[in-house]
Amino acid sequence: MEFKESDLPGIGKKFSIITSHGDKITVVIHITGKREIFFFEEDDYDDPLCDIVLTEEEANQLGSVLMGAYFKPEMEKDKELFLQNLAIEWFKVEKGSPIAGKTIKELEIRKKTGATVISIIRGDETITNPLPDEVIKEGDILVLIGSRDQIEKFFKEFGVNA
C-alpha cells in the first residue's frame, strides 16, 4: 500500500492510496466540508473510473463502517478476544534476585509459568527473542508475554510482587 497526502491551496487536502491490488483511491476534503472520492483502475491513474461526493456526515458514517464500528468479521472478533487476554509485562531483575546469574533454560520460565521472555533490555542493548542459554543479569529488564494468568504465575513463581 502506498499513501500520499498533499495540500490543495484554496481547496483543501488530497489523500491518495494505491492499494495492494494496484487500484488508486483519492479523497479530496474541501475546506467547505464536502468530500470527493475518486476511484482509478491500476492501468489508468489519470482518468477516474467513478467519483462519489459525500457530505461531512455521510463521510463520517462511511468511515465508521470501514473501521468496523457496525460489523466486525469473525476473524477480527477472534483477534480482539485474543488480545484481551494477552499481557506484556516488564520485569526488572533487582540486585540479589534469585534469577540473576541463571539462564532462561535453567529457570524453566516457560515450562513453569507459560510466560515467554521475548526480550531482555540490558543497558543500551536490547536482546530480542533471547536464546534459552542467555544468562539473566542483575539490572536486566525482562519483557514477558503471555496470558494474564501466565504473567501472574511468573511473578508468584519467582517471588516478586507485580
Backbone as CSV, one residue per row, in Angstrom:
resi,resn,N_x,N_y,N_z,CA_x,CA_y,CA_z,C_x,C_y,C_z
1,MET,0.843,-1.169,0.000,0.000,0.000,0.000,0.892,1.237,0.000
2,GLU,0.469,2.217,-0.765,1.189,3.486,-0.837,0.221,4.602,-0.460
3,PHE,0.646,5.513,0.404,-0.222,6.590,0.882,0.468,7.926,0.647
4,LYS,-0.301,8.884,0.123,0.266,10.207,-0.129,-0.753,11.269,0.267
5,GLU,-0.259,12.327,0.893,-1.096,13.454,1.320,-0.551,14.714,0.686
6,SER,-1.443,15.550,0.130,-0.990,16.821,-0.431,-1.987,17.934,-0.158
7,ASP,-1.442,19.133,-0.026,-2.269,20.324,0.162,-2.802,20.774,-1.190
8,LEU,-4.039,21.228,-1.193,-4.630,21.841,-2.374,-4.989,23.272,-1.975
9,PRO,-4.089,24.224,-2.167,-4.315,25.594,-1.714,-5.660,26.155,-2.206
10,GLY,-6.412,26.692,-1.254,-7.708,27.265,-1.571,-8.816,26.240,-1.723
11,ILE,-8.465,24.946,-1.705,-9.464,23.886,-1.884,-9.564,23.024,-0.638
12,GLY,-8.417,22.512,-0.166,-8.402,21.626,0.993,-7.204,20.701,0.959
13,LYS,-7.456,19.418,1.153,-6.379,18.412,1.156,-6.768,17.242,0.274
14,LYS,-5.738,16.587,-0.267,-5.945,15.402,-1.107,-5.165,14.245,-0.496
15,PHE,-5.817,13.098,-0.377,-5.203,11.882,0.134,-5.337,10.812,-0.937
16,SER,-4.231,10.178,-1.297,-4.260,9.130,-2.314,-3.683,7.843,-1.743
17,ILE,-4.351,6.763,-2.049,-3.915,5.436,-1.613,-3.852,4.546,-2.843
18,ILE,-2.734,3.876,-3.013,-2.647,2.835,-4.028,-2.707,1.523,-3.264
19,THR,-3.735,0.741,-3.531,-3.979,-0.481,-2.779,-2.997,-1.581,-3.175
20,SER,-3.000,-2.653,-2.407,-2.125,-3.790,-2.710,-2.500,-4.441,-4.039
21,HIS,-3.709,-4.171,-4.542,-4.132,-4.700,-5.851,-3.800,-3.745,-6.982
22,GLY,-3.223,-2.580,-6.660,-2.819,-1.633,-7.679,-3.864,-0.588,-8.028
23,ASP,-5.040,-0.643,-7.419,-6.055,0.376,-7.658,-5.685,1.628,-6.856
24,LYS,-6.181,2.772,-7.337,-5.898,4.029,-6.652,-7.218,4.647,-6.199
25,ILE,-7.231,5.081,-4.935,-8.383,5.777,-4.375,-7.878,7.136,-3.916
26,THR,-8.537,8.183,-4.385,-8.169,9.532,-3.982,-9.353,10.173,-3.277
27,VAL,-9.092,10.792,-2.138,-10.119,11.500,-1.382,-9.699,12.965,-1.310
28,VAL,-10.602,13.839,-1.723,-10.359,15.273,-1.609,-11.320,15.799,-0.550
29,ILE,-10.758,16.433,0.475,-11.569,17.039,1.531,-11.497,18.549,1.326
30,HIS,-12.628,19.100,0.966,-12.704,20.540,0.690,-12.802,21.312,2.003
31,ILE,-12.357,22.568,1.987,-12.443,23.394,3.184,-13.904,23.656,3.563
32,THR,-14.819,23.414,2.636,-16.262,23.572,2.898,-16.846,22.373,3.631
33,GLY,-16.073,21.275,3.729,-16.571,20.064,4.375,-16.973,18.982,3.391
34,LYS,-17.159,19.351,2.134,-17.518,18.370,1.099,-16.358,17.389,0.908
35,ARG,-16.691,16.131,0.658,-15.694,15.107,0.380,-15.956,14.512,-0.990
36,GLU,-14.891,14.302,-1.746,-14.994,13.636,-3.039,-14.084,12.416,-3.017
37,ILE,-14.615,11.309,-3.489,-13.835,10.077,-3.577,-13.734,9.712,-5.053
38,PHE,-12.504,9.477,-5.518,-12.263,9.098,-6.906,-11.632,7.712,-6.918
39,PHE,-12.090,6.855,-7.831,-11.542,5.506,-7.950,-10.903,5.353,-9.320
40,PHE,-9.633,4.930,-9.323,-8.884,4.736,-10.563,-8.482,3.270,-10.667
41,GLU,-8.514,2.742,-11.863,-8.025,1.373,-12.068,-6.515,1.402,-12.239
42,GLU,-5.918,0.246,-12.014,-4.466,0.103,-11.994,-3.784,0.677,-13.234
43,ASP,-4.366,0.496,-14.391,-3.691,0.911,-15.617,-3.989,2.348,-16.050
44,ASP,-4.805,3.089,-15.270,-5.128,4.463,-15.652,-5.374,5.321,-14.411
45,TYR,-4.293,5.959,-13.899,-4.417,6.814,-12.720,-4.805,8.254,-13.081
46,ASP,-4.976,8.552,-14.367,-5.306,9.903,-14.793,-6.805,10.150,-14.896
47,ASP,-7.552,9.146,-15.317,-8.981,9.311,-15.546,-9.754,8.399,-14.586
48,PRO,-10.466,8.983,-13.601,-11.157,8.124,-12.629,-12.284,7.314,-13.277
49,LEU,-12.418,6.089,-12.807,-13.496,5.214,-13.273,-14.831,5.707,-12.725
50,CYS,-14.804,6.210,-11.468,-16.010,6.788,-10.880,-15.622,7.782,-9.801
51,ASP,-16.572,8.627,-9.439,-16.354,9.555,-8.341,-17.641,9.654,-7.535
52,ILE,-17.477,9.887,-6.244,-18.607,9.957,-5.315,-18.429,11.233,-4.498
53,VAL,-19.518,11.971,-4.306,-19.486,13.175,-3.493,-20.263,12.891,-2.213
54,LEU,-19.648,13.187,-1.054,-20.277,12.943,0.242,-20.277,14.218,1.084
55,THR,-21.294,14.362,1.904,-21.268,15.426,2.906,-20.354,14.974,4.032
56,GLU,-20.042,15.880,4.944,-19.198,15.531,6.086,-19.845,14.416,6.910
57,GLU,-21.161,14.506,7.116,-21.872,13.497,7.894,-21.844,12.135,7.195
58,GLU,-22.041,12.118,5.897,-22.005,10.858,5.136,-20.603,10.249,5.173
59,ALA,-19.589,11.106,5.068,-18.202,10.619,5.119,-17.886,10.016,6.485
60,ASN,-18.366,10.654,7.555,-18.154,10.117,8.906,-18.828,8.767,9.062
61,GLN,-20.044,8.642,8.526,-20.777,7.370,8.601,-20.024,6.280,7.840
62,LEU,-19.562,6.597,6.631,-18.809,5.622,5.835,-17.518,5.229,6.555
63,GLY,-16.830,6.217,7.127,-15.599,5.928,7.871,-15.848,4.989,9.036
64,SER,-16.961,5.188,9.736,-17.313,4.304,10.857,-17.553,2.883,10.383
65,VAL,-18.217,2.757,9.241,-18.467,1.417,8.689,-17.141,0.751,8.335
66,LEU,-16.252,1.487,7.659,-14.967,0.921,7.246,-14.087,0.548,8.440
67,MET,-14.217,1.284,9.540,-13.415,0.996,10.735,-13.996,-0.142,11.569
68,GLY,-15.148,-0.664,11.191,-15.708,-1.808,11.904,-16.593,-1.454,13.073
69,ALA,-17.104,-0.232,13.121,-17.960,0.170,14.239,-19.311,-0.551,14.212
70,TYR,-19.736,-0.997,13.039,-21.046,-1.619,12.907,-20.975,-3.127,12.724
71,PHE,-19.887,-3.605,12.183,-19.749,-5.041,11.922,-18.271,-5.384,11.918
72,LYS,-17.938,-6.450,12.627,-16.564,-6.935,12.626,-16.578,-8.371,12.117
73,PRO,-15.762,-8.660,11.116,-15.677,-10.044,10.652,-15.264,-10.968,11.798
74,GLU,-15.621,-12.218,11.701,-15.346,-13.188,12.765,-13.865,-13.216,13.139
75,MET,-12.986,-13.151,12.159,-11.551,-13.171,12.465,-11.182,-11.981,13.333
76,GLU,-11.788,-10.829,13.059,-11.497,-9.623,13.838,-11.954,-9.821,15.285
77,LYS,-13.126,-10.454,15.471,-13.630,-10.719,16.823,-12.684,-11.667,17.560
78,ASP,-12.208,-12.699,16.848,-11.277,-13.656,17.466,-9.986,-12.951,17.878
79,LYS,-9.481,-12.074,17.007,-8.253,-11.342,17.301,-8.457,-10.441,18.518
80,GLU,-9.622,-9.789,18.575,-9.925,-8.903,19.696,-9.994,-9.692,21.004
81,LEU,-10.633,-10.865,20.973,-10.736,-11.713,22.157,-9.354,-12.174,22.606
82,PHE,-8.519,-12.553,21.639,-7.156,-12.984,21.948,-6.373,-11.849,22.612
83,LEU,-6.484,-10.654,22.052,-5.730,-9.522,22.582,-6.204,-9.101,23.964
84,GLN,-7.490,-9.352,24.276,-7.997,-9.006,25.603,-7.292,-9.814,26.686
85,ASN,-6.854,-11.018,26.354,-6.214,-11.889,27.331,-4.686,-11.826,27.255
86,LEU,-4.163,-11.098,26.276,-2.723,-11.007,26.089,-2.133,-9.964,27.033
87,ALA,-1.023,-10.314,27.650,-0.358,-9.366,28.550,1.123,-9.309,28.198
88,ILE,1.651,-8.100,28.193,3.087,-7.886,28.033,3.524,-7.129,29.277
89,GLU,4.535,-7.654,29.936,4.951,-7.077,31.220,6.469,-6.914,31.241
90,TRP,6.927,-5.843,31.871,8.354,-5.597,32.062,8.701,-5.962,33.502
91,PHE,9.825,-6.639,33.668,10.258,-7.071,34.993,11.741,-6.745,35.148
92,LYS,12.071,-5.909,36.136,13.467,-5.557,36.377,14.082,-6.568,37.346
93,VAL,15.228,-7.085,36.968,15.958,-8.038,37.805,16.779,-7.216,38.800
94,GLU,16.321,-7.216,40.031,16.969,-6.413,41.081,18.228,-7.108,41.586
95,LYS,19.063,-6.327,42.267,20.275,-6.871,42.875,19.878,-7.945,43.884
96,GLY,20.539,-9.096,43.819,20.253,-10.195,44.731,19.073,-11.057,44.316
97,SER,18.506,-10.780,43.152,17.362,-11.562,42.670,17.776,-13.027,42.480
98,PRO,16.893,-13.960,42.848,17.229,-15.378,42.686,17.362,-15.816,41.227
99,ILE,16.909,-15.013,40.298,17.035,-15.425,38.895,18.305,-14.879,38.239
100,ALA,18.981,-13.916,38.889,20.216,-13.350,38.339,21.304,-14.423,38.284
101,GLY,22.032,-14.436,37.182,23.129,-15.397,37.012,22.678,-16.740,36.467
102,LYS,21.400,-16.895,36.172,20.885,-18.153,35.626,20.380,-17.930,34.205
103,THR,20.371,-19.012,33.443,19.872,-18.909,32.075,18.350,-19.068,32.065
104,ILE,17.759,-18.646,30.969,16.310,-18.805,30.792,15.961,-20.293,30.858
105,LYS,16.819,-21.112,30.260,16.591,-22.564,30.249,16.653,-23.138,31.666
106,GLU,17.656,-22.730,32.441,17.801,-23.196,33.827,16.559,-22.871,34.651
107,LEU,16.047,-21.670,34.457,14.898,-21.220,35.242,13.589,-21.884,34.815
108,GLU,13.588,-22.427,33.601,12.387,-23.079,33.045,11.164,-22.152,33.131
109,ILE,11.378,-20.893,32.762,10.327,-19.886,32.877,9.063,-20.310,32.133
110,ARG,9.223,-20.703,30.887,8.047,-21.059,30.088,7.386,-22.332,30.602
111,LYS,8.200,-23.309,30.970,7.668,-24.582,31.452,6.898,-24.393,32.768
112,LYS,7.448,-23.572,33.664,6.829,-23.385,34.979,5.651,-22.411,34.973
113,THR,5.688,-21.411,34.073,4.675,-20.353,34.142,3.842,-20.198,32.877
114,GLY,4.375,-20.629,31.748,3.696,-20.421,30.470,4.082,-19.098,29.831
115,ALA,4.684,-18.191,30.593,5.113,-16.897,30.059,6.401,-17.083,29.258
116,THR,6.623,-16.182,28.316,7.806,-16.249,27.470,8.585,-14.945,27.567
117,VAL,9.912,-15.056,27.683,10.776,-13.872,27.653,10.994,-13.539,26.178
118,ILE,10.440,-12.403,25.738,10.573,-12.035,24.330,11.715,-11.052,24.092
119,SER,12.212,-10.461,25.179,13.297,-9.508,25.024,13.969,-9.272,26.372
120,ILE,15.243,-8.937,26.317,15.983,-8.527,27.515,16.598,-7.176,27.184
121,ILE,16.303,-6.193,28.029,16.900,-4.877,27.856,18.035,-4.787,28.865
122,ARG,19.225,-4.635,28.342,20.433,-4.620,29.172,21.195,-3.339,28.866
123,GLY,20.947,-2.315,29.686,21.566,-1.010,29.417,21.023,-0.448,28.116
124,ASP,21.934,-0.151,27.182,21.538,0.373,25.872,21.280,-0.737,24.858
125,GLU,21.525,-1.971,25.251,21.379,-3.112,24.345,20.020,-3.779,24.555
126,THR,19.400,-4.181,23.465,18.162,-4.952,23.552,18.391,-6.283,22.860
127,ILE,18.182,-7.347,23.608,18.319,-8.697,23.063,16.904,-9.171,22.750
128,THR,16.574,-9.168,21.457,15.243,-9.579,21.033,15.217,-11.083,20.838
129,ASN,14.159,-11.711,21.323,13.992,-13.156,21.223,15.242,-13.890,21.728
130,PRO,15.583,-13.691,22.999,16.813,-14.289,23.533,16.775,-15.821,23.487
131,LEU,17.943,-16.381,23.286,18.067,-17.846,23.256,17.941,-18.401,24.672
132,PRO,17.575,-19.674,24.800,17.414,-20.279,26.126,18.675,-20.242,26.983
133,ASP,19.858,-20.183,26.342,21.096,-20.186,27.126,21.559,-18.768,27.493
134,GLU,20.729,-17.770,27.251,21.061,-16.389,27.629,21.028,-16.268,29.150
135,VAL,22.117,-15.752,29.734,22.214,-15.583,31.181,21.539,-14.266,31.569
136,ILE,20.648,-14.336,32.539,19.964,-13.151,33.048,20.865,-12.491,34.080
137,LYS,21.018,-11.176,33.969,21.935,-10.450,34.855,21.177,-9.430,35.696
138,GLU,21.765,-9.076,36.835,21.192,-8.009,37.672,21.082,-6.740,36.839
139,GLY,19.973,-6.038,36.961,19.746,-4.815,36.205,19.049,-5.026,34.878
140,ASP,19.004,-6.293,34.415,18.274,-6.585,33.175,16.801,-6.259,33.353
141,ILE,16.172,-5.891,32.270,14.715,-5.759,32.252,14.210,-6.824,31.298
142,LEU,13.432,-7.750,31.833,12.864,-8.812,31.019,11.520,-8.337,30.483
143,VAL,11.294,-8.554,29.215,9.998,-8.265,28.620,9.331,-9.618,28.424
144,LEU,8.208,-9.799,29.130,7.496,-11.077,29.140,6.189,-10.944,28.374
145,ILE,5.767,-12.040,27.756,4.473,-12.067,27.089,3.765,-13.359,27.471
146,GLY,2.464,-13.278,27.588,1.652,-14.446,27.922,0.248,-13.994,28.277
147,SER,-0.542,-14.928,28.730,-1.867,-14.546,29.215,-1.682,-13.848,30.556
148,ARG,-2.714,-13.194,31.020,-2.626,-12.510,32.316,-2.312,-13.524,33.421
149,ASP,-2.915,-14.700,33.322,-2.659,-15.750,34.321,-1.202,-16.199,34.298
150,GLN,-0.648,-16.343,33.088,0.738,-16.781,32.968,1.704,-15.739,33.543
151,ILE,1.409,-14.476,33.304,2.271,-13.408,33.842,2.180,-13.393,35.369
152,GLU,0.981,-13.528,35.901,0.816,-13.583,37.367,1.576,-14.772,37.942
153,LYS,1.511,-15.898,37.234,2.206,-17.099,37.690,3.721,-16.868,37.701
154,PHE,4.237,-16.131,36.713,5.665,-15.799,36.692,6.048,-15.040,37.960
155,PHE,5.256,-13.994,38.278,5.566,-13.177,39.459,5.483,-14.029,40.746
156,LYS,4.515,-14.919,40.829,4.388,-15.780,42.016,5.542,-16.785,42.087
157,GLU,5.860,-17.404,40.973,6.895,-18.442,40.908,8.270,-17.917,41.309
158,PHE,8.552,-16.701,40.882,9.887,-16.174,41.117,9.920,-15.182,42.278
159,GLY,8.860,-15.195,43.088,8.853,-14.486,44.373,8.925,-12.984,44.300
160,VAL,8.293,-12.437,43.290,8.297,-10.980,43.175,6.861,-10.477,43.124
161,ASN,6.656,-9.276,43.609,5.313,-8.685,43.587,5.146,-7.877,42.317
162,ALA,3.976,-8.039,41.681,3.691,-7.311,40.446,3.470,-5.841,40.745
